[in-house]
């Protein structure tokens, strides 16, 4: 996977804001009846290009969310941004989840489904068009969105590698 190749980013704990994407109640049938546990998927970000996701499982909802936040803080990545949007069109895939992410003009807002919206808002991306095309499972959608964001290239680095100006990268 590409996620392992990206360097993890250290952000101060106070800057990170967390969003709970989904909470799932899981029932295990035991001799005395049903035993319930909870799993939570959480996205954390500083609103300035750093974002991470995590999964937590516990017998209480609050414990599951706390574990998910700790897991998300361990998986932070830096997302390339250009004028509060993504630099270029990209598709992401994880298991059955497919997402399409493309840049939008200023003032468009975040046009994306629930699980993707949390990722973009936590990353600080203000204008983006996105479509979830496969599984609607929030776990797969969040991971597919991270796959798309991780595959994106920073326009400044592309300009340096090619030896041309930033304007020429976008306008030819």
C-alpha positions, 0 to 999 in steps of 0.5 A: 500500500502507498500509505506506508510510503508516506512519512507520518507527520507530527502535529501538536495534540491541541491543534487536532480536531476529531470527527466521528465518522461512524459508530457500529454496534456489534452483537456477540451471542453468548450463553447468557444472551447477547454481548454488545461491543462498539467500533468507531471510525474517527478522522482527525486533522488540523485543518491545514493539510494534516489528516489521519484516520483510526479505528477503535473497538471497545465495550463502551462507545466513549472508550471506542472513540478514545481508542480511535482518536489515539489510532488516528493520531498515529496515522497522520499524513500531509495532504497536498493542497493548492488554493484550498482545493486538491491539486488535480483529479484522482481516483482512490480505491480500497477494497470495494470502495472507489472514490473520485476526487477533483478540484473545484473553483473557489466558493464551491464548497465541499461537495462529497458524501458523509465519510468523505466530507469528514476527511476533507473538512479535517484536512482543511480542503474547502473546495472539492468535488467528490463522488463515492462510486463503490461500497458505501461502507464508511470504513472503505470510503474513508480509506479509499479517500486517503488512498486518493489523497496520498496519490496526489502530487504537490504542484510545487514539487512537480514544478521543481522536478520539471524545472518550470514555473507553477503557472506553467504546470497548470496552464501548459 
